[in-house]
Amino acid sequence: MSLLVVGLSHRSAPVSVLERAALVGDEQAKLVQDTLAAEPATEAAVLATCNRIELYADVDKFHAGVAELSTLLAQHTGVGLDELTPYLYVHYEDRAVHHLFSVACGLDSMVVGEGQILGQIKDALALGQELHTAGRLLNDLFQQALRVGKRAHSETGIDRAGQSLVTFGLEQLAQGAPVAEWARGRRALVIGAGSMSSLAAATLARAGVSELVIANRTLERALRLAESLAQQHAATPVAIPPAGEDASAGAETLREGLVARAVPRDRVSAELPHADIVVSCTGATGLVLTAAELRTALAQRAACPPGAHPAEADVSLLDLAMPRDIDAAAHRIEGLHLVDIESLAEAAAEPSGAPGSSAGAMAADVDKVRAIVSEEVAAFGAAQRAAHITPTVVALRTMAADVVASEIARLDGRLPDLDDKQRAEITQTVRRVVDKLLHAPTVRVKQLASTPGGAGYADALRELFDLDPQAVAAVSRADGSARTAEPNDPKGGRA
């Protein structure tokens, strides 16, 4: 079996295609389950973010695997195969490992060095473990990718390039001004309470907004986020009841510093006229803010008393969702400044677009991370190749033990007068001879198998000793079951 990845990202496809191909709801789960049901694949995992969709699988046939995974991506994204194919990339074996490790380090991100991708890789692994679609290979691969990403961030200054897409988006909205100066004293509305929205809320709170409203379909989750930020920024979390209920239950008590409030999603239209900054990142399949709703909010905002908002009237909108939450028509509405995934991709592509330190320092950090990735890919490949021959070695030793047991039993029949001490000594002597004969060859074959192109040594061992393929497969299945049943690795598994 061999590792294969087929996918598309902001580097290979325009945002318009990525938006149409976005997997929402339970579509990720359906994709990996259907992949596992396909003939070429025995393991599957999907890595889906706002700017990439990648399907990983352990396949037994390269060409059949590429065709099947491409077809599955087209079926589940709803983008026709003929239209999707030009934007797909394919990585196989060590190149697939190199690709995921690079992704984990932030080298392939829209904002080079961003660290949120590690959480998304962890989520992809968690889904594969939950659905039992990730076996030994993908568990090992994704957990090691998490370790490699953490190593890159701890041993280099790659974080200087940009800690998150949120940071980059806010810098684009600030248009050259320091985010802390631009955001200070403004009112912010964050729609959604997932990982990206939570990061946006925390970033805005640190930047000094005066009021932060978190709108989410599940009020309890929004309230927990507001309470957490309240504890950090001396804020007062306030829960507003759903529309139509008595609002007095959520009366505000102001304290010095940030005011954090949680509201249900159906109150977004009521909060929108009072917001200077709006960040949206939900899993909705349709628009969360339409052009009509935005125009209505602008009209209501214009009726606010003088001084209620910053001197410049523009409302800053940051849409980090895929598919988009905010109507793209907002780009053409006076009084609005919209930054979305498409505009972020364009900004990141410019030589001076990505945030961070000087170009020289950044290039040095990237080179260091690339060296780490290359080193880790080589180590992972060697470990996998060595693990591939282990079941064959175990089967060989099991066969040898069976031969010893059989010969000792035959000896008992021919020499029935042997006492227990004599029988034990003979048995031990025979076992030592067999172990010594097998030790050097098995150690050496493991070393050879760990080198590039060493996969053939397992086949040679099976042929030379006429090992039963079913016995080798049984060891492999037992090993795979033990690995997937192990608790998640605290350094790389689920949180």
Sequence and secondary structure as in RCSB ss.txt:
>XXXX:A:sequence
MSLLVVGLSHRSAPVSVLERAALVGDEQAKLVQDTLAAEPATEAAVLATCNRIELYADVDKFHAGVAELSTLLAQ
HTGVGLDELTPYLYVHYEDRAVHHLFSVACGLDSMVVGEGQILGQIKDALALGQELHTAGRLLNDLFQQALRVGK
RAHSETGIDRAGQSLVTFGLEQLAQGAPVAEWARGRRALVIGAGSMSSLAAATLARAGVSELVIANRTLERALRL
AESLAQQHAATPVAIPPAGEDASAGAETLREGLVARAVPRDRVSAELPHADIVVSCTGATGLVLTAAELRTALAQ
RAACPPGAHPAEADVSLLDLAMPRDIDAAAHRIEGLHLVDIESLAEAAAEPSGAPGSSAGAMAADVDKVRAIVSE
EVAAFGAAQRAAHITPTVVALRTMAADVVASEIARLDGRLPDLDDKQRAEITQTVRRVVDKLLHAPTVRVKQLAS
TPGGAGYADALRELFDLDPQAVAAVSRADGSARTAEPNDPKGGRA
>XXXX:A:secstr
 EEEEEEEETTTS HHHHHHH   TTHHHHHHHHHHHSTTEEEEEEEEETTEEEEEEEES HHHHHHHHHHHHHH
HH   HHHHGGG EEEETHHHHHHHHHHHTTTTSSSTT STHHHHHHHHHHHHHHTT   HHHHHHHHHHHHHHH
HHHHHS GGGG S HHHHHHHHHHTTS HHHHHTT EEEEE  SHHHHHHHHHHHHHT SEEEEEESSHHHHHHH
HHHHHHHHT   EE   TTS GGGG     SS EEEEEEGGGHHHHGGG SEEEE    SS SB HHHHHHHHHH
HHTS TTSS SS  EEEEE  SS SB GGGGGSTTEEEE HHHHHHHHHSTTTS SS HHHHHHHHHHHHHHHHH
HHHHHHHHHHHHHHHHHHHHHHHHHHHHHHHHHHHHHHH TT  HHHHHHHHHHHHHHHHHHHHHHHHHHHHHHT
STTTTHHHHHHHHHTT  HHHHHHHHHHHHHHHHHS   TTTS  
